[in-house]
């Protein structure tokens, strides 16, 4: 199943934001920043990745159900969803 590129634009933007947050975490660690600030930035990156994953899976599930996907596809999407939960 292929994902609609138009649906993935916000996901790509979110992943780019997470990439910037991870770069900030690395920089902060290298510069000896306060632990609390590092963990806050890491938490923000983690949430952005989770949200991107949920959006990708939701789009895939939506396509699967709209197209009357095979039961195995539905089971696969369900397992992917639960892996993020």
TATA-V692328 format. One record per residue. N is the residue number from 1. RES is the residue in three letters. SS is DSSP state (~ for helix, > for strand, _ for the rest). PHI is phi in whole degrees, -180 to 180 (NA if undefined). OMEGA is omega in whole degrees, -180 to 180 (* if undefined). Layout:
N_RES_SS_PHI_OMEGA / N_RES_SS_PHI_OMEGA
This chain:
1_UNK___NA_179 / 2_UNK___-100_180 / 3_UNK___-89_179 / 4_UNK___-70_-180 / 5_UNK_~_-56_179 / 6_UNK_~_-65_178 / 7_UNK_~_-71_-175 / 8_UNK_~_-88_-179 / 9_UNK_~_-58_177 / 10_UNK_~_-63_178 / 11_UNK_~_-67_179 / 12_UNK_~_-62_178 / 13_UNK_~_-62_179 / 14_UNK_~_-65_179 / 15_UNK_~_-67_176 / 16_UNK_~_-64_177 / 17_UNK_~_-63_179 / 18_UNK_~_-64_178 / 19_UNK_~_-61_177 / 20_UNK_~_-65_179 / 21_UNK_~_-66_178 / 22_UNK_~_-66_176 / 23_UNK_~_-63_178 / 24_UNK_~_-65_178 / 25_UNK_~_-61_179 / 26_UNK_~_-59_180 / 27_UNK_~_-60_-179 / 28_UNK_~_-62_179 / 29_UNK_~_-66_179 / 30_UNK_~_-64_-178 / 31_UNK___-92_177 / 32_UNK___72_179 / 33_UNK___-63_178 / 34_UNK___-59_-178 / 35_UNK_~_-54_-178 / 36_UNK_~_-59_-180 / 37_UNK_~_-67_179 / 38_UNK_~_-64_-179 / 39_UNK_~_-65_177 / 40_UNK_~_-61_180 / 41_UNK_~_-66_178 / 42_UNK_~_-65_177 / 43_UNK_~_-63_179 / 44_UNK_~_-63_179 / 45_UNK_~_-65_180 / 46_UNK_~_-62_179 / 47_UNK_~_-65_179 / 48_UNK_~_-64_178 / 49_UNK_~_-66_178 / 50_UNK_~_-61_-179 / 51_UNK_~_-64_177 / 52_UNK_~_-63_179 / 53_UNK_~_-61_179 / 54_UNK_~_-63_180 / 55_UNK_~_-66_179 / 56_UNK_~_-65_-180 / 57_UNK_~_-66_179 / 58_UNK_~_-61_179 / 59_UNK_~_-65_178 / 60_UNK_~_-64_178 / 61_UNK_~_-65_179 / 62_UNK_~_-60_178 / 63_UNK_~_-65_-179 / 64_UNK_~_-60_-178 / 65_UNK_~_-73_-180 / 66_UNK_~_-68_-178 / 67_UNK___-91_-178 / 68_UNK___64_-176 / 69_UNK___-55_178 / 70_UNK___-63_177 / 71_UNK_~_-55_-180 / 72_UNK_~_-66_177 / 73_UNK_~_-66_179 / 74_UNK_~_-63_179 / 75_UNK_~_-64_179 / 76_UNK_~_-63_180 / 77_UNK_~_-64_178 / 78_UNK_~_-62_179 / 79_UNK_~_-63_178 / 80_UNK_~_-64_179 / 81_UNK_~_-60_-178 / 82_UNK_~_-67_179 / 83_UNK_~_-67_178 / 84_UNK_~_-90_-175 / 85_UNK___-72_*
